[in-house]
Amino acid sequence: MKLIQYSEPYEQQIANYVLKNIYYSSHPQDAIKQAIKSRDNFPILSFSNDTLVSFFTLDIGIKKANYTKQKNTILLKSFSTDSKYNGNGFASKTLNTLPDFMKKVFPEIGSVILGVHQNNLPAINLYKNVIFKTLEENI
């Protein structure tokens, strides 16, 4: 897996990204539009070989304050896997690649936090099985 910050040359791949259920996550096109308005949001693309399979945004801005006051954290949001590639383990592989990516691109960040809807059990289980702990587990 390779994580890359979004830039305009990837616009067509984002346009071809399929997200059938947008109840819990924004479509990458919408998330990118929001990120362009803010210097605090960083859209990240996840590739398997040359295929865009997953997407998320890293946020160091105001929304992060809803979850923590710590300065060396970043909020992961709008995480999704292209519906064409669900069930292939790309979400887990993407999240497992995240720590090395963070060390290279955001070395000043000590931890990644996320907010996930309490009814989004598949996402909660994914995050717990990969690298994230609930706030209760950290207390």
Rosetta constraint file for C-alpha pairs under 8 A:
AtomPair CA 1 CA 46 HARMONIC 6.59 0.50
AtomPair CA 1 CA 47 HARMONIC 5.58 0.50
AtomPair CA 1 CA 48 HARMONIC 4.99 0.50
AtomPair CA 1 CA 49 HARMONIC 7.07 0.50
AtomPair CA 1 CA 93 HARMONIC 6.66 0.50
AtomPair CA 1 CA 94 HARMONIC 6.35 0.50
AtomPair CA 1 CA 97 HARMONIC 6.77 0.50
AtomPair CA 2 CA 46 HARMONIC 5.66 0.50
AtomPair CA 2 CA 47 HARMONIC 5.14 0.50
AtomPair CA 2 CA 48 HARMONIC 6.65 0.50
AtomPair CA 2 CA 49 HARMONIC 7.75 0.50
AtomPair CA 2 CA 94 HARMONIC 7.88 0.50
AtomPair CA 2 CA 97 HARMONIC 7.50 0.50
AtomPair CA 3 CA 44 HARMONIC 6.50 0.50
AtomPair CA 3 CA 45 HARMONIC 5.59 0.50
AtomPair CA 3 CA 46 HARMONIC 4.60 0.50
AtomPair CA 3 CA 47 HARMONIC 6.42 0.50
AtomPair CA 3 CA 94 HARMONIC 7.59 0.50
AtomPair CA 3 CA 97 HARMONIC 7.49 0.50
AtomPair CA 3 CA 98 HARMONIC 7.69 0.50
AtomPair CA 3 CA 101 HARMONIC 6.83 0.50
AtomPair CA 4 CA 44 HARMONIC 5.62 0.50
AtomPair CA 4 CA 45 HARMONIC 5.20 0.50
AtomPair CA 4 CA 46 HARMONIC 6.51 0.50
AtomPair CA 4 CA 47 HARMONIC 7.97 0.50
AtomPair CA 5 CA 42 HARMONIC 6.79 0.50
AtomPair CA 5 CA 43 HARMONIC 5.90 0.50
AtomPair CA 5 CA 44 HARMONIC 4.53 0.50
AtomPair CA 5 CA 45 HARMONIC 6.13 0.50
AtomPair CA 6 CA 10 HARMONIC 6.70 0.50
AtomPair CA 6 CA 42 HARMONIC 7.50 0.50
AtomPair CA 6 CA 43 HARMONIC 5.40 0.50
AtomPair CA 6 CA 44 HARMONIC 5.56 0.50
AtomPair CA 6 CA 45 HARMONIC 6.17 0.50
AtomPair CA 7 CA 11 HARMONIC 7.39 0.50
AtomPair CA 10 CA 14 HARMONIC 6.38 0.50
AtomPair CA 11 CA 15 HARMONIC 6.23 0.50
AtomPair CA 12 CA 16 HARMONIC 6.32 0.50
AtomPair CA 13 CA 17 HARMONIC 6.36 0.50
AtomPair CA 13 CA 52 HARMONIC 6.82 0.50
AtomPair CA 14 CA 28 HARMONIC 6.56 0.50
AtomPair CA 14 CA 29 HARMONIC 6.41 0.50
AtomPair CA 15 CA 29 HARMONIC 6.95 0.50
AtomPair CA 17 CA 28 HARMONIC 7.66 0.50
AtomPair CA 17 CA 52 HARMONIC 7.78 0.50
AtomPair CA 17 CA 82 HARMONIC 5.73 0.50
AtomPair CA 17 CA 83 HARMONIC 7.95 0.50
AtomPair CA 18 CA 82 HARMONIC 5.16 0.50
AtomPair CA 18 CA 83 HARMONIC 5.42 0.50
AtomPair CA 18 CA 84 HARMONIC 6.70 0.50
AtomPair CA 19 CA 27 HARMONIC 6.37 0.50
AtomPair CA 19 CA 80 HARMONIC 7.68 0.50
AtomPair CA 19 CA 81 HARMONIC 7.48 0.50
AtomPair CA 19 CA 82 HARMONIC 5.66 0.50
AtomPair CA 19 CA 83 HARMONIC 5.32 0.50
AtomPair CA 20 CA 83 HARMONIC 6.29 0.50
AtomPair CA 21 CA 25 HARMONIC 7.80 0.50
AtomPair CA 22 CA 26 HARMONIC 5.76 0.50
AtomPair CA 22 CA 27 HARMONIC 6.61 0.50
AtomPair CA 24 CA 117 HARMONIC 7.06 0.50
AtomPair CA 24 CA 120 HARMONIC 7.18 0.50
AtomPair CA 25 CA 77 HARMONIC 7.94 0.50
AtomPair CA 25 CA 78 HARMONIC 4.89 0.50
AtomPair CA 25 CA 79 HARMONIC 6.47 0.50
AtomPair CA 25 CA 80 HARMONIC 6.68 0.50
AtomPair CA 26 CA 30 HARMONIC 6.26 0.50
AtomPair CA 26 CA 31 HARMONIC 6.02 0.50
AtomPair CA 26 CA 78 HARMONIC 5.45 0.50
AtomPair CA 27 CA 31 HARMONIC 6.33 0.50
AtomPair CA 27 CA 78 HARMONIC 7.65 0.50
AtomPair CA 28 CA 32 HARMONIC 5.94 0.50
AtomPair CA 28 CA 55 HARMONIC 6.66 0.50
AtomPair CA 28 CA 56 HARMONIC 7.56 0.50
AtomPair CA 28 CA 78 HARMONIC 7.59 0.50
AtomPair CA 29 CA 33 HARMONIC 6.30 0.50
AtomPair CA 30 CA 34 HARMONIC 6.39 0.50
AtomPair CA 31 CA 35 HARMONIC 6.14 0.50
AtomPair CA 31 CA 43 HARMONIC 7.41 0.50
AtomPair CA 31 CA 57 HARMONIC 7.30 0.50
AtomPair CA 31 CA 78 HARMONIC 7.02 0.50
AtomPair CA 32 CA 36 HARMONIC 6.10 0.50
AtomPair CA 32 CA 43 HARMONIC 6.20 0.50
AtomPair CA 33 CA 37 HARMONIC 6.78 0.50
AtomPair CA 34 CA 38 HARMONIC 6.78 0.50
AtomPair CA 35 CA 39 HARMONIC 7.01 0.50
AtomPair CA 35 CA 40 HARMONIC 7.38 0.50
AtomPair CA 35 CA 41 HARMONIC 4.88 0.50
AtomPair CA 35 CA 42 HARMONIC 6.44 0.50
AtomPair CA 35 CA 43 HARMONIC 6.91 0.50
AtomPair CA 36 CA 41 HARMONIC 7.71 0.50
AtomPair CA 40 CA 59 HARMONIC 5.63 0.50
AtomPair CA 40 CA 60 HARMONIC 5.20 0.50
AtomPair CA 40 CA 61 HARMONIC 4.97 0.50
AtomPair CA 41 CA 57 HARMONIC 6.45 0.50
AtomPair CA 41 CA 58 HARMONIC 5.64 0.50
AtomPair CA 41 CA 59 HARMONIC 4.46 0.50
AtomPair CA 41 CA 60 HARMONIC 6.56 0.50
AtomPair CA 41 CA 61 HARMONIC 7.14 0.50
AtomPair CA 42 CA 57 HARMONIC 5.39 0.50
AtomPair CA 42 CA 58 HARMONIC 5.02 0.50
AtomPair CA 42 CA 59 HARMONIC 6.37 0.50
AtomPair CA 43 CA 55 HARMONIC 7.42 0.50
AtomPair CA 43 CA 56 HARMONIC 5.96 0.50
AtomPair CA 43 CA 57 HARMONIC 4.25 0.50
AtomPair CA 43 CA 58 HARMONIC 6.38 0.50
AtomPair CA 44 CA 55 HARMONIC 5.81 0.50
AtomPair CA 44 CA 56 HARMONIC 5.36 0.50
AtomPair CA 44 CA 57 HARMONIC 5.66 0.50
AtomPair CA 44 CA 58 HARMONIC 7.32 0.50
AtomPair CA 45 CA 52 HARMONIC 6.72 0.50
AtomPair CA 45 CA 53 HARMONIC 7.88 0.50
AtomPair CA 45 CA 54 HARMONIC 6.21 0.50
AtomPair CA 45 CA 55 HARMONIC 4.82 0.50
AtomPair CA 45 CA 56 HARMONIC 6.83 0.50
AtomPair CA 46 CA 52 HARMONIC 5.81 0.50
AtomPair CA 46 CA 53 HARMONIC 5.90 0.50
AtomPair CA 46 CA 54 HARMONIC 4.93 0.50
AtomPair CA 46 CA 55 HARMONIC 5.89 0.50
AtomPair CA 46 CA 94 HARMONIC 6.34 0.50
AtomPair CA 47 CA 51 HARMONIC 5.21 0.50
AtomPair CA 47 CA 52 HARMONIC 4.47 0.50
AtomPair CA 47 CA 53 HARMONIC 5.64 0.50
AtomPair CA 47 CA 54 HARMONIC 7.04 0.50
AtomPair CA 48 CA 52 HARMONIC 6.56 0.50
AtomPair CA 48 CA 53 HARMONIC 6.55 0.50
AtomPair CA 48 CA 90 HARMONIC 7.86 0.50
AtomPair CA 52 CA 82 HARMONIC 7.80 0.50
AtomPair CA 53 CA 81 HARMONIC 5.68 0.50
AtomPair CA 53 CA 82 HARMONIC 5.34 0.50
AtomPair CA 53 CA 85 HARMONIC 6.42 0.50
AtomPair CA 53 CA 90 HARMONIC 6.78 0.50
AtomPair CA 54 CA 79 HARMONIC 7.40 0.50
AtomPair CA 54 CA 80 HARMONIC 5.61 0.50
AtomPair CA 54 CA 81 HARMONIC 4.12 0.50
AtomPair CA 54 CA 82 HARMONIC 5.82 0.50
AtomPair CA 54 CA 90 HARMONIC 7.05 0.50
AtomPair CA 54 CA 91 HARMONIC 6.68 0.50
AtomPair CA 54 CA 94 HARMONIC 7.24 0.50
AtomPair CA 55 CA 78 HARMONIC 7.41 0.50
AtomPair CA 55 CA 79 HARMONIC 5.64 0.50
AtomPair CA 55 CA 80 HARMONIC 5.46 0.50
AtomPair CA 55 CA 81 HARMONIC 6.38 0.50
AtomPair CA 55 CA 82 HARMONIC 7.97 0.50
AtomPair CA 56 CA 76 HARMONIC 6.81 0.50
AtomPair CA 56 CA 77 HARMONIC 5.92 0.50
AtomPair CA 56 CA 78 HARMONIC 5.03 0.50
AtomPair CA 56 CA 79 HARMONIC 4.16 0.50
AtomPair CA 56 CA 80 HARMONIC 6.48 0.50
AtomPair CA 57 CA 76 HARMONIC 5.81 0.50
AtomPair CA 57 CA 77 HARMONIC 5.27 0.50
AtomPair CA 57 CA 78 HARMONIC 5.88 0.50
AtomPair CA 57 CA 79 HARMONIC 6.99 0.50
AtomPair CA 58 CA 74 HARMONIC 6.28 0.50
AtomPair CA 58 CA 75 HARMONIC 5.48 0.50
AtomPair CA 58 CA 76 HARMONIC 4.74 0.50
AtomPair CA 58 CA 77 HARMONIC 6.38 0.50
AtomPair CA 59 CA 63 HARMONIC 7.32 0.50
AtomPair CA 59 CA 64 HARMONIC 6.60 0.50
AtomPair CA 59 CA 74 HARMONIC 5.67 0.50
AtomPair CA 59 CA 75 HARMONIC 4.88 0.50
AtomPair CA 59 CA 76 HARMONIC 6.43 0.50
AtomPair CA 59 CA 77 HARMONIC 7.42 0.50
AtomPair CA 60 CA 64 HARMONIC 6.11 0.50
AtomPair CA 60 CA 73 HARMONIC 7.26 0.50
AtomPair CA 60 CA 74 HARMONIC 5.08 0.50
AtomPair CA 60 CA 75 HARMONIC 6.34 0.50
AtomPair CA 61 CA 65 HARMONIC 7.33 0.50
AtomPair CA 62 CA 66 HARMONIC 7.49 0.50
AtomPair CA 63 CA 67 HARMONIC 7.69 0.50
AtomPair CA 63 CA 75 HARMONIC 7.79 0.50
AtomPair CA 64 CA 68 HARMONIC 6.34 0.50
AtomPair CA 64 CA 69 HARMONIC 7.85 0.50
AtomPair CA 64 CA 74 HARMONIC 6.83 0.50
AtomPair CA 64 CA 75 HARMONIC 5.47 0.50
AtomPair CA 65 CA 69 HARMONIC 5.65 0.50
AtomPair CA 67 CA 113 HARMONIC 7.72 0.50
AtomPair CA 67 CA 114 HARMONIC 7.81 0.50
AtomPair CA 67 CA 115 HARMONIC 7.36 0.50
AtomPair CA 72 CA 108 HARMONIC 6.47 0.50
AtomPair CA 72 CA 109 HARMONIC 4.63 0.50
AtomPair CA 72 CA 110 HARMONIC 5.31 0.50
AtomPair CA 72 CA 111 HARMONIC 6.81 0.50
AtomPair CA 73 CA 109 HARMONIC 5.37 0.50
AtomPair CA 73 CA 110 HARMONIC 5.80 0.50
AtomPair CA 73 CA 111 HARMONIC 4.88 0.50
AtomPair CA 73 CA 112 HARMONIC 5.61 0.50
AtomPair CA 73 CA 113 HARMONIC 6.88 0.50
AtomPair CA 74 CA 109 HARMONIC 6.74 0.50
AtomPair CA 74 CA 111 HARMONIC 6.60 0.50
AtomPair CA 74 CA 112 HARMONIC 4.99 0.50
AtomPair CA 74 CA 113 HARMONIC 6.11 0.50
AtomPair CA 75 CA 112 HARMONIC 5.84 0.50
AtomPair CA 75 CA 113 HARMONIC 4.88 0.50
AtomPair CA 75 CA 114 HARMONIC 5.26 0.50
AtomPair CA 75 CA 115 HARMONIC 7.77 0.50
AtomPair CA 76 CA 112 HARMONIC 6.57 0.50
AtomPair CA 76 CA 113 HARMONIC 6.07 0.50
AtomPair CA 76 CA 114 HARMONIC 4.98 0.50
AtomPair CA 76 CA 115 HARMONIC 7.64 0.50
AtomPair CA 77 CA 114 HARMONIC 6.29 0.50
AtomPair CA 77 CA 115 HARMONIC 7.06 0.50
AtomPair CA 80 CA 91 HARMONIC 7.55 0.50
AtomPair CA 81 CA 85 HARMONIC 6.80 0.50
AtomPair CA 81 CA 86 HARMONIC 6.30 0.50
AtomPair CA 81 CA 90 HARMONIC 7.23 0.50
AtomPair CA 81 CA 91 HARMONIC 6.28 0.50
AtomPair CA 82 CA 86 HARMONIC 6.63 0.50
AtomPair CA 85 CA 90 HARMONIC 7.53 0.50
AtomPair CA 86 CA 90 HARMONIC 7.47 0.50
AtomPair CA 89 CA 93 HARMONIC 6.24 0.50
AtomPair CA 90 CA 94 HARMONIC 5.87 0.50
AtomPair CA 91 CA 95 HARMONIC 6.28 0.50
AtomPair CA 91 CA 126 HARMONIC 7.90 0.50
AtomPair CA 92 CA 96 HARMONIC 6.05 0.50
AtomPair CA 92 CA 126 HARMONIC 6.93 0.50
AtomPair CA 92 CA 130 HARMONIC 6.30 0.50
AtomPair CA 93 CA 97 HARMONIC 6.23 0.50
AtomPair CA 94 CA 98 HARMONIC 6.46 0.50
AtomPair CA 95 CA 99 HARMONIC 7.86 0.50
AtomPair CA 95 CA 130 HARMONIC 6.80 0.50
AtomPair CA 95 CA 131 HARMONIC 7.35 0.50
AtomPair CA 96 CA 130 HARMONIC 6.63 0.50
AtomPair CA 96 CA 131 HARMONIC 7.22 0.50
AtomPair CA 97 CA 101 HARMONIC 6.47 0.50
AtomPair CA 98 CA 102 HARMONIC 6.01 0.50
AtomPair CA 99 CA 103 HARMONIC 6.32 0.50
AtomPair CA 100 CA 104 HARMONIC 6.44 0.50
AtomPair CA 101 CA 105 HARMONIC 5.98 0.50
AtomPair CA 101 CA 106 HARMONIC 7.72 0.50
AtomPair CA 102 CA 106 HARMONIC 4.90 0.50
AtomPair CA 102 CA 107 HARMONIC 6.17 0.50
AtomPair CA 102 CA 109 HARMONIC 7.30 0.50
AtomPair CA 103 CA 107 HARMONIC 4.54 0.50
AtomPair CA 103 CA 108 HARMONIC 7.99 0.50
AtomPair CA 103 CA 109 HARMONIC 7.90 0.50
AtomPair CA 113 CA 132 HARMONIC 7.93 0.50
AtomPair CA 116 CA 120 HARMONIC 6.95 0.50
AtomPair CA 116 CA 123 HARMONIC 7.42 0.50
AtomPair CA 116 CA 124 HARMONIC 7.01 0.50
AtomPair CA 118 CA 124 HARMONIC 7.81 0.50
AtomPair CA 120 CA 124 HARMONIC 6.33 0.50
AtomPair CA 121 CA 125 HARMONIC 6.02 0.50
AtomPair CA 122 CA 126 HARMONIC 6.14 0.50
AtomPair CA 123 CA 127 HARMONIC 6.12 0.50
AtomPair CA 124 CA 128 HARMONIC 6.16 0.50
AtomPair CA 125 CA 129 HARMONIC 5.98 0.50
AtomPair CA 126 CA 130 HARMONIC 6.16 0.50
AtomPair CA 127 CA 131 HARMONIC 6.13 0.50
AtomPair CA 127 CA 132 HARMONIC 5.19 0.50
AtomPair CA 127 CA 133 HARMONIC 7.61 0.50
AtomPair CA 128 CA 132 HARMONIC 5.03 0.50
AtomPair CA 128 CA 133 HARMONIC 5.75 0.50
AtomPair CA 128 CA 134 HARMONIC 7.58 0.50
AtomPair CA 133 CA 137 HARMONIC 5.93 0.50
AtomPair CA 133 CA 138 HARMONIC 6.87 0.50
AtomPair CA 134 CA 138 HARMONIC 6.70 0.50
AtomPair CA 135 CA 139 HARMONIC 6.57 0.50
